[in-house]
Amino acid sequence: MTEEKEPSIPVPRIPKDRMETLTDGIFAIAMTLLVLSLEVPTLPANPTPHHNQQLYL
């Protein structure tokens, strides 16, 4: 009994320098977000125009 091998699909190779650049970019974005520690502002249930103005100033 011989088993037939399915034809392998060629996997595209990413050059090492491009992969390093991508991971460096992802790491930089993640670190920036951690350093800035952005927080979502809490909004009241019924915001007034005055409250909305204070959010954007």
C-alpha positions in Angstrom: 0.0 0.0 0.0 1.4 3.3 -1.0 0.0 6.6 0.2 -0.3 9.4 -2.2 1.0 12.7 -1.0 -1.1 15.7 -1.7 0.8 18.4 -3.7 2.1 20.9 -1.3 1.1 24.5 -1.7 4.1 26.9 -1.8 4.1 29.2 1.2 5.2 32.7 0.4 8.3 33.7 2.3 8.6 37.1 4.0 12.1 38.5 4.0 13.7 38.7 7.4 14.2 42.5 7.3 10.6 43.1 6.5 9.4 40.9 9.4 11.8 42.7 11.8 10.5 46.0 10.6 6.9 44.9 11.1 7.5 43.6 14.6 9.4 46.7 15.5 6.5 48.8 14.4 4.0 46.7 16.3 6.2 46.9 19.4 6.5 50.7 19.1 2.8 51.2 18.9 2.1 48.9 21.9 4.7 50.6 24.0 3.4 54.1 23.1 -0.1 53.1 24.1 1.2 51.7 27.4 3.2 54.8 28.2 0.4 57.2 27.3 -2.1 55.0 29.3 -5.0 56.4 27.3 -8.2 56.1 29.2 -11.8 56.4 27.9 -13.5 59.3 29.5 -16.6 58.6 31.6 -19.7 60.4 30.3 -22.7 61.2 32.3 -26.0 59.6 31.4 -27.4 62.9 30.1 -24.6 65.1 28.9 -25.3 68.8 28.5 -23.8 71.0 25.8 -21.6 72.7 28.5 -20.2 69.3 29.5 -19.5 68.3 25.9 -17.6 71.6 25.4 -15.5 70.9 28.5 -14.5 67.5 27.0 -13.0 69.0 23.9 -11.2 72.0 25.5 
